[in-house]
């Protein structure tokens, strides 16, 4: 039993040394680790900002295209109504009992 607990203790010590060595090699000081984390955060923010700018531009393009389509449809509809209405339109003149035009 003593060999088993001794092995666990040695394994824990080894894991601790390797973990400490890995942490130390990643940063020269605790401040270095904080700076590294901030650097990663800033890079991630920059990537998200770039993505948002591209998506915002795509959305603006889609809105402009939709407005253009609405304006084109409106102009086409007005043109059709103008031609159709011009052919069918006729003046109706109303007069009162004395033959005078009524507006």
C-alpha positions, -999 to +999 in steps of 0.1 A: +000+000+000+029+023+007+042+019-028+008+028-042+006+061-022+042+068-030+035+064-067+005+087-065+026+113-047+054+111-073+028+113-101+012+144-085+046+160-081+054+152-118+022+167-130+027+198-108+063+203-121+052+198-158+022+222-153+043+248-136+070+245-163+043+249-190+028+279-173+062+295-169+071+289-205+039+305-217+046+337-198+076+353-182+055+367-154+019+369-142+016+402-159+028+385-191-001+360-189-026+389-184-011+407-214-013+376-235-050+372-226-057+408-234-039+404-267-061+374-276-092+394-266-082+424-287-076+402-317-109+385-313-127+418-310-110+431-341-121+400-360-157+404-348-156+441-357-144+433-392-171+407-396-198+431-384-186+458-408-189+434-437-224+423-426-235+459-421-224+467-456-243+437-470-274+448-451-271+484-464-268+470-500-299+448-495-319+477-482-308+499-511-317+472-536-351+468-520-358+505-521-347+506-557-371+477-566-400+495-548-393+528-567-390+509-600-423+490-594-440+523-584-428+540-615-439+511-637-473+510-620-478+548-625-468+546-662-493+517-668-521+536-650-513+568-669-516+550-703-546+530-694-564+559-677-557+582-707-575+558-731-605+554-709-609+588-695-636+611-708-649+643-696-684+645-682-699+680-682-726+688-659-749+718-663-774+733-641-810+741-651-800+773-669-773+756-690-744+769-670-714+745-663-712+731-628-678+726-614 
